[in-house]
Amino acid sequence: MSPAAANALIGWQPVSSRIMTARFNSKGRKVSIIQCYAQLTMQMKRQRKHSTTHCKQ
């Protein structure tokens, strides 16, 4: 985390093993960030690659 972001961090809280929230001071307001983690299986990665390739054609 950059020094500016560390100074702006008000606090963070884990909601579960895959979700966390963080609050930051921003210019004139407070910002809440929700971070979610979802592990992709190999099948999902192949489907995502296929759909991306299909869209480029």
RAFENWO-V676120 format. One record per pair of residues at least 4 apart in sequence whose C-alpha atoms are under 7 Angstrom apart, sorted by the first residue. I is the first residue (numbers start at 0). J is the second residue. D is the distance in Angstrom with one decimal. If there is no record, write none. Layout:
BEGIN
<<I J D> <I J D>>
END
This chain:
BEGIN
<<0 4 6.3> <0 5 6.3> <1 5 6.2> <2 6 6.2> <3 7 6.3> <4 8 6.1> <7 23 5.2> <7 24 4.9> <8 22 6.1> <8 23 4.5> <8 24 6.5> <9 22 5.3> <9 23 5.2> <9 24 6.6> <10 21 5.8> <10 22 5.5> <11 20 5.5> <11 21 4.1> <11 22 6.3> <12 19 5.7> <12 20 5.4> <12 21 6.4> <13 18 6.2> <13 19 4.2> <13 20 6.4> <14 18 5.3> <14 19 5.2> <15 19 6.9> <17 35 5.7> <17 36 5.1> <18 34 5.7> <18 35 4.6> <18 36 6.5> <19 33 5.9> <19 34 5.4> <19 35 6.8> <20 31 6.9> <20 32 5.5> <20 33 4.5> <20 34 6.2> <21 31 5.7> <21 32 5.2> <21 33 6.6> <22 29 6.8> <22 30 5.6> <22 31 4.5> <22 32 6.4> <23 29 5.7> <23 30 5.2> <23 31 6.5> <24 28 6.3> <24 29 4.7> <24 30 6.4> <25 29 5.5> <25 30 6.5> <39 43 5.9> <39 44 6.4> <40 44 6.3> <41 45 6.2> <42 46 6.2> <43 47 6.1> <44 48 6.1> <45 49 6.1> <46 50 6.1> <47 51 6.1> <48 52 6.1> <49 53 6.0> <50 54 6.1> <51 55 6.5> <52 56 6.7>>
END
